[in-house]
Amino acid sequence: MTADERRLLHAFRALPSAQQQSLIDFSEFLIGRANPVKETVSELPLAIPRPERESVVKAIKRLRETYPMIDRAKLLHEISGVMTQHLVHGKSAPQAIDELELLFKQHFDRYQAAQST
């Protein structure tokens, strides 16, 4: 096991179970970003409803599916900022998800504007 793997395992074990699940979900999100699959995507947002109870990471996955036309790399920094606010600074999940929904909508509006020029 490398030093980084030991560090990650130590950090994981130090977290409460809910935050451990968030760490797992976020790492899966990062894996998906690192191995993108090229496919034909919709030019319009998909109608995927927001569940009543949803984790921030699952909301990111839902929003990525809702807005498949948006370049994920352009969102990474802003999504990471929202995740940091949620995980480190205690922003509630519903607040973070509201912010993410607005963020994705703004990027979609810019995408649409660029397509029409």
DSSP file (Angstrom, degrees, kcal/mol; ACC not computed):
  #  RESIDUE AA STRUCTURE BP1 BP2  ACC     N-H-->O    O-->H-N    N-H-->O    O-->H-N    TCO  KAPPA ALPHA  PHI   PSI    X-CA   Y-CA   Z-CA
    1    1 A M              0   0    0      0, 0.0     2,-0.0     0, 0.0     0, 0.0   0.000 360.0 360.0 360.0 133.5    0.0    0.0    0.0
    2    2 A T     >  -     0   0    0      1,-0.1     4,-2.2     4,-0.0     5,-0.2  -0.270 360.0-106.8 -77.2 168.5    1.4    3.4   -0.9
    3    3 A A  H  > S+     0   0    0      1,-0.2     4,-2.4     2,-0.2     5,-0.1   0.889 121.7  51.5 -62.1 -39.7    1.6    6.3    1.5
    4    4 A D  H  > S+     0   0    0      2,-0.2     4,-2.6     1,-0.2    -1,-0.2   0.892 108.8  50.5 -65.4 -39.2   -1.3    8.1   -0.3
    5    5 A E  H  > S+     0   0    0      2,-0.2     4,-2.4     1,-0.2    -2,-0.2   0.903 111.4  48.0 -65.2 -40.7   -3.4    5.0    0.0
    6    6 A R  H  X S+     0   0    0     -4,-2.2     4,-2.6     2,-0.2    -2,-0.2   0.909 111.7  50.7 -64.3 -41.5   -2.7    4.7    3.7
    7    7 A R  H  X S+     0   0    0     -4,-2.4     4,-2.5     2,-0.2    -2,-0.2   0.918 111.6  47.2 -61.8 -44.6   -3.5    8.4    4.1
    8    8 A L  H  X S+     0   0    0     -4,-2.6     4,-2.7     2,-0.2    -2,-0.2   0.915 112.5  49.0 -64.6 -43.0   -6.8    8.0    2.3
    9    9 A L  H  X S+     0   0    0     -4,-2.4     4,-2.5     2,-0.2    -2,-0.2   0.906 111.2  50.3 -63.0 -41.8   -7.7    4.9    4.4
   10   10 A H  H  X S+     0   0    0     -4,-2.6     4,-1.3     2,-0.2    -2,-0.2   0.925 112.5  46.7 -62.3 -44.7   -6.8    6.8    7.6
   11   11 A A  H  X S+     0   0    0     -4,-2.5     4,-0.6     2,-0.2     3,-0.2   0.915 111.8  51.6 -63.3 -42.8   -9.0    9.7    6.6
   12   12 A F  H >< S+     0   0    0     -4,-2.7     3,-1.2     1,-0.2    -2,-0.2   0.928 109.8  48.6 -59.3 -47.0  -11.8    7.4    5.6
   13   13 A R  H 3< S+     0   0    0     -4,-2.5    -1,-0.2     1,-0.3    -2,-0.2   0.761 105.8  58.8 -67.1 -24.5  -11.7    5.6    8.9
   14   14 A A  H 3< S+     0   0    0     -4,-1.3    -1,-0.3    -3,-0.2    -2,-0.2   0.627  92.7  87.1 -79.3 -13.0  -11.7    8.9   10.8
   15   15 A L  S << S-     0   0    0     -3,-1.2     2,-0.0    -4,-0.6     5,-0.0  -0.556  85.5-108.3 -88.2 150.6  -15.0   10.0    9.3
   16   16 A P     >  -     0   0    0      0, 0.0     4,-2.1     0, 0.0     3,-0.5  -0.355  42.6-100.4 -66.4 160.0  -18.5    9.1   10.6
   17   17 A S  H  > S+     0   0    0      1,-0.2     4,-2.1     2,-0.2     5,-0.2   0.837 121.1  54.3 -57.6 -38.3  -20.4    6.6    8.4
   18   18 A A  H  > S+     0   0    0      1,-0.2     4,-1.7     2,-0.2    -1,-0.2   0.911 112.0  44.3 -63.4 -41.0  -22.5    9.2    6.6
   19   19 A Q  H  > S+     0   0    0     -3,-0.5     4,-2.3     2,-0.2    -1,-0.2   0.803 107.8  59.0 -74.8 -27.9  -19.4   11.1    5.5
   20   20 A Q  H  X S+     0   0    0     -4,-2.1     4,-2.3     2,-0.2    -2,-0.2   0.927 106.3  48.8 -62.1 -42.8  -17.7    7.9    4.6
   21   21 A Q  H  X S+     0   0    0     -4,-2.1     4,-2.9     1,-0.2    -2,-0.2   0.895 109.5  52.1 -63.7 -39.3  -20.5    7.3    2.1
   22   22 A S  H  X S+     0   0    0     -4,-1.7     4,-2.7     2,-0.2    -1,-0.2   0.901 109.0  50.5 -62.4 -40.3  -20.1   10.8    0.8
   23   23 A L  H  X S+     0   0    0     -4,-2.3     4,-2.3     2,-0.2    -2,-0.2   0.909 111.7  47.6 -63.8 -42.4  -16.4   10.2    0.3
   24   24 A I  H  X S+     0   0    0     -4,-2.3     4,-2.1     2,-0.2    -2,-0.2   0.937 113.2  48.1 -62.6 -47.1  -17.2    7.0   -1.6
   25   25 A D  H  X S+     0   0    0     -4,-2.9     4,-2.0     1,-0.2    -2,-0.2   0.911 112.4  48.9 -60.8 -42.7  -19.8    8.7   -3.8
   26   26 A F  H  X S+     0   0    0     -4,-2.7     4,-2.3     1,-0.2    -1,-0.2   0.891 109.3  51.7 -66.8 -38.6  -17.4   11.6   -4.5
   27   27 A S  H  X S+     0   0    0     -4,-2.3     4,-2.1     2,-0.2    -1,-0.2   0.883 109.2  51.0 -65.5 -36.2  -14.6    9.2   -5.5
   28   28 A E  H  X S+     0   0    0     -4,-2.1     4,-2.3     2,-0.2    -2,-0.2   0.883 108.4  52.5 -65.7 -37.8  -17.0    7.4   -7.9
   29   29 A F  H  X S+     0   0    0     -4,-2.0     4,-1.7     2,-0.2    -2,-0.2   0.925 109.6  48.6 -60.5 -45.2  -17.9   10.8   -9.3
   30   30 A L  H  X S+     0   0    0     -4,-2.3     4,-2.0     2,-0.2    -2,-0.2   0.874 108.9  53.1 -64.7 -37.4  -14.2   11.5   -9.9
   31   31 A I  H  X S+     0   0    0     -4,-2.1     4,-1.5     1,-0.2    -1,-0.2   0.927 108.6  50.2 -62.4 -44.4  -13.7    8.1  -11.5
   32   32 A G  H  < S+     0   0    0     -4,-2.3    -1,-0.2     1,-0.2    -2,-0.2   0.851 110.5  49.7 -62.4 -34.5  -16.6    8.8  -13.9
   33   33 A R  H  < S+     0   0    0     -4,-1.7    -1,-0.2     1,-0.2    -2,-0.2   0.853 109.5  51.4 -71.9 -34.9  -15.0   12.1  -14.8
   34   34 A A  H  < S+     0   0    0     -4,-2.0    -2,-0.2     1,-0.3    -1,-0.2   0.746 116.8  39.7 -74.3 -23.9  -11.6   10.5  -15.4
   35   35 A N  S  < S-     0   0    0     -4,-1.5    -1,-0.3    -5,-0.1    -2,-0.1  -0.508  81.5-178.7-123.8  62.3  -13.1    7.9  -17.8
   36   36 A P        -     0   0    0      0, 0.0     2,-0.5     0, 0.0    -3,-0.1  -0.323  19.6-138.6 -67.4 145.7  -15.7    9.8  -19.8
   37   37 A V        -     0   0    0     -5,-0.1     2,-0.4     2,-0.0    -2,-0.0  -0.910  13.3-134.6-105.5 126.5  -17.7    7.8  -22.4
   38   38 A K        +     0   0    0     -2,-0.5     2,-0.3     3,-0.0     0, 0.0  -0.672  44.1 141.0 -81.6 128.1  -18.3    9.5  -25.7
   39   39 A E        -     0   0    0     -2,-0.4     2,-0.3     0, 0.0    -2,-0.0  -0.977  58.1 -80.3-157.7 164.7  -21.9    9.2  -26.9
   40   40 A T        -     0   0    0     -2,-0.3     2,-0.3     1,-0.0    -2,-0.0  -0.550  53.1-161.6 -70.6 132.1  -24.6   11.2  -28.6
   41   41 A V        -     0   0    0     -2,-0.3     2,-0.1    28,-0.1    -1,-0.0  -0.847  20.3-101.2-121.4 155.6  -26.2   13.5  -26.1
   42   42 A S        -     0   0    0     -2,-0.3    27,-0.2     1,-0.1     4,-0.1  -0.387  16.4-146.4 -67.9 145.8  -29.5   15.3  -26.0
   43   43 A E  S    S+     0   0    0     -2,-0.1    -1,-0.1     2,-0.1    24,-0.0   0.535  84.8  59.0 -88.7  -8.7  -29.4   19.0  -26.7
   44   44 A L  S    S-     0   0    0      1,-0.0    -2,-0.1    68,-0.0    25,-0.1  -0.897  98.8 -94.7-119.2 150.0  -32.2   19.6  -24.2
   45   45 A P        -     0   0    0      0, 0.0     2,-0.2     0, 0.0    22,-0.2  -0.314  40.7-121.7 -60.8 144.1  -32.2   18.8  -20.5
   46   46 A L        -     0   0    0     20,-2.5     2,-1.6    19,-0.2    19,-0.0  -0.600  23.0-113.0 -84.9 149.5  -33.7   15.5  -19.5
   47   47 A A        +     0   0    0     -2,-0.2    -1,-0.1     2,-0.0    19,-0.0  -0.621  53.1 154.7 -87.0  83.9  -36.7   15.5  -17.1
   48   48 A I        -     0   0    0     -2,-1.6    18,-0.1    14,-0.1    -2,-0.0  -0.933  36.9-137.0-112.2 108.8  -35.2   13.8  -14.1
   49   49 A P        -     0   0    0      0, 0.0    -2,-0.0     0, 0.0    13,-0.0  -0.249  16.9-111.8 -68.2 151.5  -37.1   14.8  -11.0
   50   50 A R        -     0   0    0      1,-0.1     4,-0.1     2,-0.0     9,-0.0  -0.710  33.8-126.7 -80.9 122.7  -35.3   15.7   -7.8
   51   51 A P        -     0   0    0      0, 0.0     3,-0.1     0, 0.0    -1,-0.1  -0.278  17.1-117.6 -66.0 157.6  -36.0   13.1   -5.1
   52   52 A E  S    S+     0   0    0      1,-0.2     2,-0.5     0, 0.0    -2,-0.0   0.923 106.7  31.8 -61.8 -44.7  -37.3   14.3   -1.7
   53   53 A R  S    S+     0   0    0      2,-0.0     2,-0.3    41,-0.0    -1,-0.2  -0.971  80.6 154.6-117.8 121.1  -34.1   13.0    0.1
   54   54 A E        -     0   0    0     -2,-0.5     2,-0.1    -3,-0.1    43,-0.1  -0.999  37.7-126.2-148.3 139.3  -30.9   13.1   -1.9
   55   55 A S     >  -     0   0    0     -2,-0.3     4,-2.0     1,-0.1     5,-0.1  -0.442  31.0-114.4 -78.9 162.0  -27.2   13.3   -1.1
   56   56 A V  H  > S+     0   0    0      2,-0.2     4,-2.2     1,-0.2     5,-0.1   0.912 116.8  50.3 -63.5 -42.5  -25.1   16.0   -2.7
   57   57 A V  H  > S+     0   0    0      1,-0.2     4,-2.2     2,-0.2    -1,-0.2   0.908 110.1  49.4 -65.2 -40.9  -23.1   13.5   -4.7
   58   58 A K  H  > S+     0   0    0      1,-0.2     4,-2.5     2,-0.2    -1,-0.2   0.855 108.8  54.2 -66.1 -32.7  -26.2   11.8   -6.0
   59   59 A A  H  X S+     0   0    0     -4,-2.0     4,-3.0     2,-0.2    -2,-0.2   0.897 106.3  51.8 -65.6 -39.6  -27.6   15.2   -7.0
   60   60 A I  H  X S+     0   0    0     -4,-2.2     4,-2.4     2,-0.2    -2,-0.2   0.932 111.0  47.6 -61.6 -44.4  -24.4   15.8   -9.0
   61   61 A K  H  X S+     0   0    0     -4,-2.2     4,-1.9     2,-0.2    -2,-0.2   0.923 113.2  48.5 -61.4 -44.2  -24.9   12.5  -10.8
   62   62 A R  H  X S+     0   0    0     -4,-2.5     4,-2.4     1,-0.2    -2,-0.2   0.920 112.6  47.6 -62.5 -44.0  -28.6   13.4  -11.4
   63   63 A L  H  X S+     0   0    0     -4,-3.0     4,-2.5     2,-0.2    -1,-0.2   0.857 108.6  54.1 -69.0 -34.5  -27.7   16.8  -12.7
   64   64 A R  H  < S+     0   0    0     -4,-2.4    -1,-0.2    -5,-0.2    -2,-0.2   0.884 112.9  44.6 -64.0 -36.9  -24.9   15.4  -15.0
   65   65 A E  H  < S+     0   0    0     -4,-1.9    -2,-0.2    -5,-0.2   -19,-0.2   0.858 112.6  51.5 -73.1 -35.8  -27.6   13.1  -16.4
   66   66 A T  H  < S+     0   0    0     -4,-2.4   -20,-2.5     1,-0.3    -2,-0.2   0.885 121.3  32.7 -66.0 -39.7  -30.1   15.9  -16.7
   67   67 A Y    ><  +     0   0    0     -4,-2.5     3,-1.4   -22,-0.2    -1,-0.3  -0.584  68.9 156.0-117.6  66.5  -27.6   18.1  -18.6
   68   68 A P  T 3   +     0   0    0      0, 0.0    -1,-0.1     0, 0.0     4,-0.1   0.709  68.5  65.7 -67.8 -17.8  -25.5   15.7  -20.6
   69   69 A M  T 3  S+     0   0    0    -27,-0.2     2,-0.3    -3,-0.1   -28,-0.1   0.640  80.2  96.7 -79.0 -13.9  -24.6   18.4  -23.1
   70   70 A I  S <  S-     0   0    0     -3,-1.4     2,-0.5    -6,-0.2    38,-0.1  -0.602  84.1-115.4 -81.9 133.8  -22.6   20.4  -20.6
   71   71 A D    >>  -     0   0    0     -2,-0.3     3,-0.9     1,-0.2     4,-0.6  -0.551  20.6-151.6 -68.5 117.0  -18.9   19.9  -20.6
   72   72 A R  H >> S+     0   0    0     -2,-0.5     4,-1.2     1,-0.3     3,-1.0   0.828  91.8  62.9 -61.4 -34.0  -18.1   18.4  -17.2
   73   73 A A  H 34 S+     0   0    0      1,-0.3     4,-0.5     2,-0.2    -1,-0.3   0.842  98.3  56.1 -62.6 -32.6  -14.6   19.9  -17.1
   74   74 A K  H <4 S+     0   0    0     -3,-0.9     4,-0.3     1,-0.2    -1,-0.3   0.734 112.4  42.7 -70.7 -21.4  -16.1   23.4  -17.2
   75   75 A L  H <X S+     0   0    0     -3,-1.0     4,-3.0    -4,-0.6     5,-0.3   0.623  88.5  91.6 -95.8 -17.1  -18.1   22.6  -14.0
   76   76 A L  H  X S+     0   0    0     -4,-1.2     4,-2.8     1,-0.2     5,-0.2   0.874  86.5  46.3 -53.2 -50.1  -15.5   20.8  -12.0
   77   77 A H  H  > S+     0   0    0     -4,-0.5     4,-1.8     1,-0.2    -1,-0.2   0.917 116.6  44.5 -61.6 -43.8  -14.0   23.7  -10.1
   78   78 A E  H  > S+     0   0    0     -4,-0.3     4,-1.9     2,-0.2    -1,-0.2   0.895 113.6  49.7 -70.0 -39.4  -17.5   25.1   -9.2
   79   79 A I  H  X S+     0   0    0     -4,-3.0     4,-2.7     1,-0.2    -2,-0.2   0.919 109.7  52.4 -63.3 -42.9  -18.8   21.6   -8.2
   80   80 A S  H  X S+     0   0    0     -4,-2.8     4,-2.5    -5,-0.3    -1,-0.2   0.886 107.0  53.3 -60.4 -38.7  -15.7   21.0   -6.1
   81   81 A G  H  X S+     0   0    0     -4,-1.8     4,-2.2    -5,-0.2    -1,-0.2   0.905 109.8  46.9 -62.7 -42.1  -16.4   24.4   -4.3
   82   82 A V  H  X S+     0   0    0     -4,-1.9     4,-2.1     2,-0.2    -2,-0.2   0.913 111.9  51.0 -66.5 -42.3  -19.9   23.4   -3.5
   83   83 A M  H  X S+     0   0    0     -4,-2.7     4,-3.4     1,-0.2     5,-0.4   0.905 109.7  50.5 -61.4 -40.7  -18.8   20.0   -2.2
   84   84 A T  H  X>S+     0   0    0     -4,-2.5     4,-2.5     1,-0.2     5,-1.4   0.922 109.2  50.7 -62.9 -44.5  -16.2   21.6    0.0
   85   85 A Q  H  <5S+     0   0    0     -4,-2.2     6,-2.7     3,-0.2    -1,-0.2   0.883 116.9  42.1 -59.6 -37.8  -18.8   24.0    1.4
   86   86 A H  H  X5S+     0   0    0     -4,-2.1     4,-0.6     4,-0.2    -2,-0.2   0.957 123.5  33.2 -74.1 -52.5  -21.0   21.0    2.1
   87   87 A L  H  <5S+     0   0    0     -4,-3.4    -3,-0.2    -5,-0.2    -2,-0.2   0.873 132.5  24.9 -76.9 -38.4  -18.4   18.5    3.5
   88   88 A V  T  <5S+     0   0    0     -4,-2.5    -3,-0.2    -5,-0.4    -2,-0.1   0.849 129.0  36.2 -96.9 -40.0  -16.0   20.8    5.2
   89   89 A H  T  4<S-     0   0    0     -5,-1.4    -3,-0.2    -4,-0.2    -4,-0.1   0.423 104.0-115.3-102.1   1.5  -18.0   23.9    6.1
   90   90 A G     <  +     0   0    0     -4,-0.6    -4,-0.2    -6,-0.3     2,-0.2   0.661  48.5 166.5  81.6  16.4  -21.3   22.3    7.0
   91   91 A K        -     0   0    0     -6,-2.7    -1,-0.2    -7,-0.1    -2,-0.1  -0.478  44.8-107.4 -63.5 134.8  -23.6   23.7    4.3
   92   92 A S     >  -     0   0    0     -2,-0.2     4,-2.6     1,-0.1     5,-0.2  -0.221  20.0-117.4 -65.0 154.4  -26.7   21.6    4.4
   93   93 A A  H  > S+     0   0    0      1,-0.2     4,-2.9     2,-0.2     5,-0.2   0.922 114.0  51.6 -59.2 -47.0  -27.4   19.1    1.6
   94   94 A P  H  > S+     0   0    0      0, 0.0     4,-2.3     0, 0.0    -1,-0.2   0.900 111.9  47.6 -60.3 -37.9  -30.6   20.9    0.4
   95   95 A Q  H  > S+     0   0    0      2,-0.2     4,-2.2     1,-0.2    -2,-0.2   0.929 113.2  47.5 -65.9 -44.4  -28.7   24.2    0.2
   96   96 A A  H  X S+     0   0    0     -4,-2.6     4,-2.4     1,-0.2    -1,-0.2   0.903 112.5  49.6 -63.1 -41.2  -25.8   22.7   -1.7
   97   97 A I  H  X S+     0   0    0     -4,-2.9     4,-2.8     2,-0.2    -1,-0.2   0.904 108.6  52.3 -66.6 -40.9  -28.2   20.9   -4.1
   98   98 A D  H  X S+     0   0    0     -4,-2.3     4,-2.0    -5,-0.2    -1,-0.2   0.926 111.3  47.9 -57.5 -44.3  -30.1   24.1   -4.7
   99   99 A E  H  X S+     0   0    0     -4,-2.2     4,-2.4     1,-0.2    -2,-0.2   0.898 111.6  49.7 -64.5 -41.3  -26.8   25.8   -5.5
  100  100 A L  H  X S+     0   0    0     -4,-2.4     4,-2.8     2,-0.2     5,-0.2   0.902 108.4  52.6 -64.7 -40.9  -25.8   23.0   -7.8
  101  101 A E  H  X S+     0   0    0     -4,-2.8     4,-2.1     1,-0.2    -1,-0.2   0.910 111.6  46.4 -61.8 -41.6  -29.1   23.1   -9.7
  102  102 A L  H  X S+     0   0    0     -4,-2.0     4,-2.6     2,-0.2    -1,-0.2   0.911 111.5  52.3 -64.9 -42.8  -28.6   26.8  -10.3
  103  103 A L  H  X S+     0   0    0     -4,-2.4     4,-2.2     2,-0.2    -2,-0.2   0.931 111.2  45.5 -59.6 -48.6  -25.1   26.2  -11.4
  104  104 A F  H  X S+     0   0    0     -4,-2.8     4,-2.3     1,-0.2    -1,-0.2   0.902 112.4  51.8 -63.9 -40.2  -26.0   23.6  -13.9
  105  105 A K  H  X S+     0   0    0     -4,-2.1     4,-2.6    -5,-0.2    -2,-0.2   0.910 109.1  50.3 -62.8 -42.4  -28.9   25.7  -15.2
  106  106 A Q  H  X S+     0   0    0     -4,-2.6     4,-2.1     1,-0.2    -1,-0.2   0.912 111.3  48.2 -63.0 -42.6  -26.6   28.7  -15.7
  107  107 A H  H  X S+     0   0    0     -4,-2.2     4,-2.3     2,-0.2    -1,-0.2   0.879 111.2  51.0 -65.6 -36.8  -24.1   26.6  -17.7
  108  108 A F  H  X S+     0   0    0     -4,-2.3     4,-2.9     2,-0.2    -2,-0.2   0.924 107.9  52.1 -65.5 -42.9  -26.9   25.2  -19.8
  109  109 A D  H  X S+     0   0    0     -4,-2.6     4,-2.2     1,-0.2    -2,-0.2   0.904 111.5  47.1 -59.8 -41.3  -28.2   28.7  -20.5
  110  110 A R  H  X S+     0   0    0     -4,-2.1     4,-2.3     2,-0.2    -1,-0.2   0.895 111.3  51.9 -65.7 -40.1  -24.6   29.7  -21.7
  111  111 A Y  H  X S+     0   0    0     -4,-2.3     4,-1.9     2,-0.2    -2,-0.2   0.933 110.6  47.5 -60.5 -46.7  -24.4   26.5  -23.7
  112  112 A Q  H  X S+     0   0    0     -4,-2.9     4,-1.5     1,-0.2    -2,-0.2   0.903 110.8  51.5 -62.5 -42.0  -27.7   27.3  -25.5
  113  113 A A  H  < S+     0   0    0     -4,-2.2     4,-0.4     1,-0.2    -1,-0.2   0.905 110.3  48.8 -62.1 -41.2  -26.6   30.9  -26.1
  114  114 A A  H >< S+     0   0    0     -4,-2.3     3,-0.7     1,-0.2    -1,-0.2   0.851 109.2  53.5 -67.3 -34.0  -23.4   29.6  -27.7
  115  115 A Q  H 3< S+     0   0    0     -4,-1.9    -1,-0.2     1,-0.2    -2,-0.2   0.803 105.5  53.7 -70.0 -29.3  -25.3   27.2  -29.9
  116  116 A S  T 3<        0   0    0     -4,-1.5    -1,-0.2     1,-0.2    -2,-0.2   0.483 360.0 360.0 -87.8  -1.8  -27.6   29.8  -31.3
  117  117 A T    <         0   0    0     -3,-0.7    -1,-0.2    -4,-0.4    -2,-0.2   0.449 360.0 360.0 -98.8 360.0  -24.8   32.1  -32.4
